[in-house]
Amino acid sequence: MRLLEGRLINVSNRLPVEIKFRAGHPRLNPSAGGLASALDSIWRHHHGLWIGWAGAVDSETAATLLQKAARGRSYGLKAVPLTQQEVSKFYSGFANEIIWPLFHDMPSRCDFDPEYWEFYQRVNRKFAQAAMETTTSKDLIWAHDYHLMLMGRYLREAGCTARVGFFLHIPFPAPDIFEKLPWRKTILRSLLQYHLLGFQTERDRYNFLTCLERIVPEASWAREDSHNIVVLDGRRTRVATFPISISFEEFSSHAASRDVDAAASQLRRELTNNFIVLGVDRMDYTKGIPERLKAFRILLRRFPELRHKVTLLQVVVPSREEIPNYKELRREVELLVSQINGEFTEAGWVPIHYMHRNLTRKQLLAYYRSADIALITSLKDGMNLVAKEFCAAQVDEHGVVIISEFAGAASELQHGAIVVNPNDLAGIAEAIHRACVMPVEEKRSRMKLLRDIVRTYNVQGWAESFLSAAVISDPRSEREAASSSSGEEPDIPLIASAATPDQRIA
Ligand code: GDG
């Protein structure tokens, strides 16, 4: 990255590749999910190091395979080894049975096991040590996501002199939800050990600042352009909003390629040119998959004229299968699919085509390109990259996006998309019907607008704006800031300094 003097040290729970055993042999696979796919596309051409967990293998095997994986990339890969117990209590436990459901407004799904907290601290310290081993003061450490909220604190304690930024890929909850967390104050104070904190939407930033006001009243704050500067114990943290995106050109040009075009045409022929409604998600209870299926059932009941004419293609990527909530979700989804297909299937038409597996990029693009509707019904979602990928891949500009108002992407896409409340099943069914009967010109003008937005606010811009903010959040300017702010009353009330949820930063 040209903004940096030193290297970029990217730290995330998982590396962009994962080592899994197949037929007794360790094999490299691309990691699933939005974080890996967004970051890999920008980091592929930049120098630096990516630190993360590589999968359940011994350190020697991991090092050999990662060296091999790094050959095609310009950055190195360094594994943080985790024991089985750490994976279970830090990753499945604290991260995915406490923070994930809580931050997605589902506190009843949380298991506040105190042992998970012990492991969360231990593993965050491990990640900090791994980063410290290779970092110089010129480097920039960029930590990603809810797995690493304490890492900034451990880096400080270890005497790290590099700039350290943190980006939260998932939503940040409102105070009434966040307060349920027994370790709320330690987590907020630890987040304030980072020099820069980035959130997906204005709503997330607003929620974070409101939580600070209630839980860490000793922090003071001020406004600097579109950012907030929070001062705690004489240290400054810049807080800002950076909506993540995708590489528009990469998705668009690959979708326009001859092989994707051929695959998309074949798909349409196989579905007898039916109207295709597409859902693509990790198997996760936040994505609103059962709600989507129920809404589709309402559509077929209320608008019988659409039977035989509309098909739902639902791709679900296996995810977090070791966690009980996820196993139950899979059973619920599969039961619904079979009930709906049982109720409506007739000769020559199966209403729902359900795939529980990972598609190749080419297959995924063929689905995006041939679909008439992308149906996103997340109950809560940090951003939702599928919505943006769909727009980029719609080179024929015929598709309609239906998106949940609770997906971060809705604030950017609201003018071209149809926005729905995912709990309003009849409303979703109405929205699908509306998209089915929408005039071609309206669809085209909506999709043009959406594509312009995604083209303009792409992942390259996202990374550059985060890095520019990280560069000006230089730790060397801290002493100055501390001496001018310590002991003073805050200049501006916290709430007044936070922007309204739908305001996007320039
Ligand atoms: C987290 C936040 C935030 C899906 N199926 C296949 C496949 N995918 C890829 C998509 C997309 C990614 O997975 C899913 O990204 P999302 O953003 O929709 O969701 P999460 O995984 O939950 O990501 C989310 C994101 O982080 C980034 O900040 O937007 O809110 O929850 O890239 O293309 N890829 C392939 N085959 C599939 O079958 N190859």
Residues whose N, C-alpha, C, O or C-beta is under 5 A from the ligand:
A	BS01	GDG	G33 G34 L35 S37 H169 I244 V280 R282 V317 R357 N358 L359 T360 R361 L364 D381 G382 M383 N384 L385 V386
